[in-house]
Each structure stands twice: as C-alpha cells, then as structure tokens.
Amino acid sequence: MNMKASIKGAIQARATNPDWWRGAVIYQVYPRSYQDSSGDGVGDLAGIAQRLDHIASLGVDGVWISPFFKSPMKDFGYDVSDYRDVDPMFGSLEDFDALIARAHELGLKVLIDLVLSHTSDQHPWFVESRTNRANPKADWYVWAEAKPDGTPPNNWLSIFGGSAWEWDGARMQYYLHNFLTSQPDLNFHCPEVQEELLRVAEFWLERGVDGFRLDTINFYVHDKQLRDNPALDPARRNSNIAPAVNPYNWQDHLYSKNQPENLAFLEKLRGVMKPYGAAAVGEVGDAQRGLEILGEYTKGEDRMQMCYAFELLSQNIPSAAYIAETMHHLEDVAAEGWACWAFSNHDVPRHISRWHLSDEAARAYVVLMMCLRGSACLYQGEELGLPEAEVAFEDLQDPYGIQFWPEFKGRDGCRTPMVWDAGVHGGFSQGNEARPWLPVSPEHLPKSVAEQEGDDASMLAHYRRAVALRKAHEALATGAQKIEAEDDLLVIHRTLEGREVLALFHLGEGEVVHEMGEGWSALQEAGALGAVALGEGRVTLGPWGFALMGR
C-alpha cells in the first residue's frame, strides 16, 4: 500500500470512531532517549519505529512523540527552528512517514508534540522579526518598549528563572520569553501568526498524524495591555509548575497567560482537525487554576478533546483524600470537560522516586489510574518501574537543572535512555562505542525489558494487565464516576449502561475492611492483578491492596 492510501485509510478509520481518544491510554516517547538506531548516542525516529512492537504489546491506544522538529536543541526540541521538517539527528521526513505507517499497521494512533507558543530564536521568522520594526514579520513576536528607566515593560517572570523579557539592541526593544531567552514567544494577537500555525497543524495532519499533544496550551495569548501580574499569597504557592527555588511561584499569572482570547484560536485549531478525525491533548501549565482551565479548553465540541493539568504530577504522593478532592473539584469546574491523567513525564522526576513508592504501592497506583474517569498517559520506562536516575552535575544537559543546581537538579534524571537489555548502554545504542547523550543508569539495567519479559510477576507484566483491565471494561474507560475517600481507602464507583464496577484502593499501611453490600463479584482480571476479596459482602485489604468487583 502506498503512503497516500495508508493515510486515507487511517483517516477513514478515525472517522468510524471519532471518540477513540475518550478513555484512551497513550504512551509517551521522548525521542532522544528511546532507541538509537544510528549509533551516534541519540535516539531517533527509526529507533522508535523499531520498538513500536513493544509499545503495542502494552495494549495502549496510541503513542505521543515529543518534539523531533529542526531545532538548535537549547531546550531539546521545544525550541523549534522549522515546524515542517525533522531535525537530522532524529532522521528525515521519510523516517517519520515510515514510523506512521508501522504504527498504523499495529493499530496505534500517533500524536505529535506541537510547540506553538514560542519558537527558537534561530527560526527564520524571529531572525526577520528582530531586524527592524518595519519588516513583514515585525509583529510576529511579542515586542515592547522599555520603561523610561530602561527596565523591562512589566514584572512577568520566566519559568526558567529571572525576567520573562530580553533586551534586543537591534530593535531597541524587549521581547517576551516565558521560557529560555532563546525561546521568544509568538504574538497570537497577530492574525498572520495564527493562520501560519494552523497551516503547520494541517501539514502534519496531511502526513497522517492522528492528533497532537499541545505544549503549554494556556501560554499562547498574552495580555495585550502588558499589565503586571499581582503577587501570589504565599499560602497558595506550590511547585507543580516550577521548582520551589524559582520565584515564578510568587506571582499570580493573571496576565502573562490564561487569556480568554485563547479560546478563539483553539476553536480554529479544532476546525482544522475535524476533517481528519484528529484529537488533541493540551498541557495546562497553571498551579492555581489548572482544572478550571482544563474545563474551559475541553468544553463542548469546538475546543480541544482533552487536557491534562498537573494535579497527579504533584510533588507529594496523592493520598486517597487528595485524589477524591481533585476529582470532586474537577466535577465542579469541568463537568463537560475531559482530563488526561499522568503520573510521570519528561518534565518531572519519575513518580516511583518522587513519591518514594514501594513496589506494591507502584502497582496499586497504575491500576488506580486505569480506574479513573479520563484518559491516561504512560511515560516511557514507567512500565518497567524505573526510578529517577542520578545524573552527576558534569553530565547534566538540561539548562533548567544547571541554572538551579543543586536545589533543583533539572529534568535529566527522567530523560535518561530507555533500557532494553542489561548489556552495554542498556541496548539503547546499537554501537557499543557510542556514548549516549545522557548516561544509562546502572540502577535501571536489572529492570530492562529483556530482564522482565516473560516474567509474569514483573512490573512490565503488571502494566500490561492493568491496561487490559481498562480495555475489558468499558465502564472504566468512559463510564460515569463516583469517588469517595474513607481515611486511606479510596472508593471508585464506575457505571455504564447498567454495568457497575467497584474499585477499592487502600493507599497506606495496615489493614482496612470495607462493607460493600451484596451482589458484587470479583472481576476476572482481579486475581491476576493482585486483588483479594474475602467474605460475603466484605473486602479486607492489606497495605497498598486493591480490589476490583463488578455487577
């Protein structure tokens, strides 16, 4: 089958099930660290294609691939210099087409990471924009005059530390950068910018992608009046978005992001996606109003299908009470919205280490994720139970970690290479002489795919069973949800078309007994997952125990 026919077939398949994303399980791949097929120490698209069988074996619905566009790699691909091409370190457009074709053969949807809020300062658009104030792209970025004393236009801060404004001598103006100084923000108040970004999305849809993960979706539009952000009450500060050592957490970001005009652009983007049956998950970066924004951005049929906030990417282990409170708040502010939950990703320490989880606790939490209303994202290596890697300062690549070391060690510890076997470089690089861009953690090698494959008691086997549980019971994927906490016991009740599933999770030590009434029977998958139900109408759970029942 030729490529055009393959793409047409994929679009037709999506059209028959336009809600495929609802309740889906998506696997995130960080391209630099998944599989190096060329032996240069950096993962690539051909390497991902080689490993798609592993991803399909997990039973997931799709794969989200972090940026692979041309980039100077100051922020490892999140600083794009060409939206329509592949960076040579990752391969070529032909490699991407081959990856898409293989994924679709395996029944996997492919979502790519679109970074629309900002570009690299090496993007031709910015190179032109900064030359003077009269060129055709002069207002494609956010430029502003200095205050009379020469200081920045307002008090906005960068997530990477310091002012969000950088002086440019050529234009004698400041430009906005919510992230690195080398990542200038695009000006969404300029209609030409919006139209060009919509054409970028269409370019990749025409190549067969099934949707997008939208980076920093709430950062697109800034306050046109450039009003100062107010100070944030210290009691409301948290470090879900930026590390505690970063004063970014000291502001209430009312004007630098989260602007109402953003909704109009999202509706335009959804209009571009609709003919292709494509779906999008937006990353909402806001520590105070994340769920409210999620509700706004996923409401109705004209905005994004799903968003994820950072409530379960939190620093502290989510207790039963915290999870129930989060879900109740979501019901209040996003009754028509759809969440996508994640415990780990490329920006936060791996949750095994972040929450100091035992093996039993880690197993309970992934089953819990599969029982929550919403879609779910798994991060590469999570299925192996990988902890955060220790990366020495001299091996750091992440500018964020270098900036705030040692109080904050950056994001390299969750980005080290995937371990496929216990050999040299964990099977990540095909050439033994190639040094991976980040060192392979010796602690990860005993947990490699090869070491766990075929072991029915392994974490890998447990993840496969957890995903299969959701697939076996549609009520877990799309059903209504009631959720309550009784001390350390979380009680989740899912219903769909007369079918009920009851999921109990004891998120703590000791023992708990739950009276559940008559008529419940253990789900067929419960025994394999480790659930224990004892007594008529009663369940007894030990530390980090869980039980799954239906009627």
Secondary structure, 3 states (H helix, E strand, C coil): CCHHHHHHHHHHHHHHCCCCCCCCEEEEECHHHCCECCCCCCCCHHHHHHCHHHHHHCCCCEEEECCCEECCCCCCCCCCCEEEEECCCCCCHHHHHHHHHHHHHCCCEEEEEECCCECCCCCHHHHHHCCCCCCCCCCCECEECCCCCCCCCCCCECCCCCECEEEECCCCEEEECCCCCCCCEECCCCHHHHHHHHHHHHHHHHCCCCEEEECCHHHCCCCCCCCCCCECCHHHCCCCCCCCCCHHHHECCCCCCCCCCHHHHHHHHHHHHHHHCCEEEEECCCCCCHHHHHHHHCCCCCCCCEEECCCCCCCCCCCHHHHHHHHHHHHHHCCCCCEEEECCCCCCCCHHHHCCCCHHHHHHHHHHHHHCCCEEEEECCHHHCCCCCCCCHHHCCCHHHHHHCCCCCCCHHHCCCCCCCCCHHHHCECCCCCCCCCCCCCCCHHHCHHHHCCCCCCHHHHHHHHHHHHHHCHHHHHCEEEEEEECCEEEEEEEECCEEEEEEEECCCCCEEEECCCCCEECCCHHHHCCCCCCCCEEEECCCCEEEEEC
